[in-house]
Amino acid sequence: MRQAIVGLALALAAGPAVAEDAARQVRWLGELAGMPEGAPTRIVVEASLSAGYGGPYEVSAEGWVAVLAPGSAGDDFDATCVSGRCAIDVGFDGGDLALSADLAGGADAPVAGRYTYTANGEAPVEGEARFTPLTGPAPGLSAFAAADAVSAEELSAWLDITGFEQGFTNIYQAGPPTDRERRGLAQWQAARERPGGGLLLEADLAALRAEAKAARDELFWQNIQGRGWSGSYPAGILHVASGAGSDGVGRRFASETGDAFVEFTQEPPMTEEAWDAFVEARTADREGREGRGYTRVNDDMEIAYEEAGQKINEVYHRREGGVSRMILAYPVAKQDDWRVAEAATVRAFRATAP
């Protein structure tokens, strides 16, 4: 599976027509003539345009660029546009692409432009670009999904349970998908040979939702909440329930043989100094521990390691009311069997108390 990134310098002409208190959404189909074999020939640019800070002719643009080819992906961008021109920097595995075009706000007809494509280690190639405003589906794609079709957290959960989790984050979005979730969606689309490149498409979201449901059903996936925390776990593997936690507040679910388990609990509050000392102690090297890796951002931390034949994941969220803790452990010998369930369990754990 290959992740593509697009590097783009795009001219967006949108001066004082952009209101100071509102963003304007635009979507363009870009067609690049004369591109070398293997280079992108069609792209979709989605941009949100809003007033800039440097005067009436400055516009801020941010959005997503998708390459329309099976197995391709996309990436986010943000830019400051002055006098109608924006420089958008993103990146691309196969090389760099620079586009220049006058895309006036509200244009309802194709716009001509130019591109320069520089493949890795090769001479630049220049050619003509043509942008057509999209008011419906792009050629070869299903309809674009509505803005509220899926939330960031819901899309993240679908990706986690299907094996496309995006790693640690301490930012949980209640709104629409962010760049993080769209990258995961682009990876899923590429692996399924769908040409979406991170675009939110009705057919793709329906297919991913169905795939996620099938994966949950197979694992007998269960959601659970406790005092100060919420999470989920594979009840088909871990079905022996008991209490957990130093203060008796929490739940523990283990396998029939007891060699795998997950614990959810809420521990007492910690001062900042105590938290720093705790993190240092939990992440320190020690005899018998192998493959230790951890990520900490302020009051949130994940750590994973192997010890005594067990693969162990620990997740901590420090809040004013206490420290939400999750521990997942299973035999290292069964790591292949746990790959998806492990990531989905770790990513699903949240602190719910302030």
N, C-alpha and C positions, 0 to 999 in steps of 0.2 A: 504494500500500500504506500502510495507516494503522496506527500503533501505538497501542493503547489502554492506558490505565493506570487503575487503579481506586483511588479514595480511600475508605477504609473505617474506621469505628469499630465494632468488633465485640465483643459481650459474650461471653466464654467463661467459664463457671463451672466451674472445675477447681481446687479447693483442695488439701488435703493428700493427695488421692487420687493425685496425680502423684508418682511415686517420684523421689528425689533423683538416682539414678544411671541413670535410663532416661527416654527420651522416648516419649510416647504419640501415635500418629498418628490424626488424625480427618479426616473428609471429609464436607462437607455440601452439599446442593443448596439454593440459596436462590432463592425465587420472590418477586418484588416486584410487588404488585398496584397498578394505577392509575398506572403510570409513563407519562410523556409519550412521544410518538412519537420514536424514535431513541435513547431511553435504555435502559439494560440492564434486562431483565425477569427473566432467569435467570442465576445465577452459580454457580460451584463454588468453595468455600473448602476448601483443603487446609491443615491446620495440624499442626505438631509441637509438643506441649506438654511442657514440662519444668519442674522445680522452679526457682523464682526465688531471689533472694538476700536478700529482705527478710522472710523468715519463712515459716511453713507455708501461709499463704493467698496467697502471691505465686507466680504462674506466668508463665513466659516462653513466648511463642507466636511462632512464625515459620512461614512457608509461602508459599503461592501463591494468588492469586485469579484466576479465569478467567471472562470473560464469554461465555456460550453463545449466540453468534450468528455466522453466516458473516461473515468479514472482521474479527472482533473479536480482541482480544489479551488480555493479562493482565499482572500484575506481582507482584513479591514483597512481603512485609511482614514486620516483626518488631515485637513489642510486649511490654510488661510488664503483666501482669494482676494486679490487687489485689482481693481479696474477690470473685473470680469475674468481674470485668469487665475487658475489654481494650480499649485504643484502638489501632486499626490504621490507619496512615497509608500510603496508596499513591498515588493520583492517577488521573485519567481525562480523556481528551481532551475528551469532551463535557460534563464537569462534575464535581462532587464528590458522592460518595455516602456517607452515614453510616448505619450500621445499629446497632440495639441489640436484642440477643436474649440470653436465658438459655440457654446451651448447656451443660448439665451434662455432666460427663465420663461417657461410657458410655451416654448417652441413646439409646434405640432407637425413639423416637417423634418425630413432627414437633414443632417448637418454634415458637411464635408470637413475633413481634417487630415492631419499627417501623423505618421508614427515613425519611430526609430526603435528597432529591435536589436539588442546586443546579446547574442548567445555567449555562453561561457567560453572565453578564450578565442572568440571569432570576431571578424570585422563586423561593424554595425550594418544593418540592413534598413533602408528607408522605403516608405511606401505611403499609399493613401489609406485613410481611415474614413469610415462612414458611420455616423451615429443616427439611429432612428428612435424616436421616443416610443416607449412601450406603454400602451394603455390596456393591454390584455396579455395573454401568455406569450412567452418568447417561442420562436419556432423550435419544435422538438421537445418542448417542456409542457408539463401540466400547468394549470392555472396557479398563479401566485396565491399563497394563503393570506387570509385576512390578518390584520395586525395583531388581533387578540386570539389567534387560532391556537397558540400554545405559549405557555409562560417559560421563562428561562429555567426555573426549577423543574418543571415538568419535562422539558426537552432534555435537560441534564440527566434526569432519572432514567429516561428511555435509553439514552446513550450508555449510561453506566451499566445497565442490565444486559445490554447487547454487546458489551465488550469494547466500547469506544469512549471510555471515561477520559476526562481531560485533566486529571491530576488535582492537586491541592488547590483549594480556594477558601478564603475566609469571607467572601462576599456572596451573599445569597440574595438573588434578585426576585422580587415578586412580579416584576413587569415582563416585557417581551424579551426574547432571547438576546443575549449579548454576543460580542465577538467570540467569547470563549465557547459558547454552545454552538455557534455557527461553524467554528472550526471542527468541532466534533461531528456535526452533521455533514460537513464536507468530506470528512474521512469515511463516514458511513456510506455516503453516496458514491465515493470513489471505489470503495470495496465492493459495492453492489453494482458497479459499472453503470451508474446513473450519472447523467451529465449536469447535475445541479450545482456543483461547486460551492455549497453552503447557502444556496438560495432556499428560502422557505416556500416550498411548493406543496400544494394540497395532496397530490398523489404520494409524494415522498413522506410527508408527515403521517399519512394514513398507513403506509407500509411499515414505517418505523414503529408506530404505535402498536400495530398488530404483532410485529416481531418482539417488542418489549413485553407485551402481554403473554405471548407464548413462552418466553423465557421465565417470566414470573410464575406462570402456572406450573412449569416443569420443576421449579425449585420450591413450590408452595410458599411463595414470598409473603411475608407478613410485615405490616407496619405496626409500630408500637410507640407509646408515649409514656413518659414517667414524669416525676416532679423535676422540672427544669430541663428536660431533654426529650428528644424524639429520635427515632431511628427505624431501621428495618433489618430483616435477617432471613436466611433461607430455612424455613421451618421444616422443609423436607429432609434436611440434614441435621439440623439442631432442633430437636423436638422435646427434649427432657428439660422441663422448666423448674427453676428454683429462684430464691432471693439472692441478692448480691449487694455489695457496698458496705463500707465500714460503719455506716449508720443505719444499715438495714433497709435503705431506700434504693431500690433498683431491681433488675431482673437478670437472670442468668439462664441461658439456653445451651444445652450440650448435646452431643451426639450420643447414640445408644451406648457406645463403648467409652465415652468420656474423653476421647483423645482430641476432640475439637469442641470449642465453646465460644460463646460471645457473652460479654457482660456489659450491661448498661447501668450507670449509676450517677448520682449527684453527690459530690463530696463537699465538705465545708468550704466557705470562702477563704481565699488567700490574699494576703497583701501583695503588692507589686514585688517587694523584695523577696517574699517567700516564694512567689511564682518564679522569679528569676532563678532562685536557688533550686527549686524543684526541677525546672527545665534542665539546668546544668547537670543535676544528678541523674535524670532519666536518660539524657543523651550521651553521658560519659562512656568512654570505652571501658569494657570490663572483660575479664577472662571468661571464655566460653561463649561470648556473644559474637556473632559473625554477620556480615552484610548489613551493618547498621546504616540507616539513612533516615534523615528527619527533615521536616520543614516547619519553621515557626514564623508566624506573622503576628506580632504583638501578643494578644491573649489567646491565640489559637495555635495548636501544634499537632502534627502527626509524626509518629515514629514507627519504623518497621525494622525488624531484625530476626535472626534465627538464633535459637538457643535450645540446647538439649533436645535436638531433633524436631523442634516446633518452629513454625513461622508465626510470628507475633506482630500484630498491629495494635498500636495504642493511639487514641485520639483524645485530645483535651481541649475544652473550650472554657476559659476562665471568664466569669461574669461576676457582677457585684453580689448576686445571691448565692454563688457557689461555683464549683468546678464540675462541669459535665464531663464524664469519662466513659469511654468505650474501649474494651479490650477484646480482640478477636484472635484466637489461636487455633492452629490445626497442624497436623504432621507435615513436615517438609516433603515427605515422600508423596503427599497428595496435592502438591502445589498446582499441578496442571489441572486437576479437577476443580480447584478452588479459584482459578484465575478470575472469572467473571464475578462469582459470588463474593469474593474477597473485596474487590474494588467497589462493587455496588454497596456492600455493607459499610465500608469505611466512608464512602462519600455521602451516604444517607444520614449519617449521625449529625445532629444539630443541638445547639443549646437553645432552649425556648424561653428561658427566664432572663430578665434584664441583668 
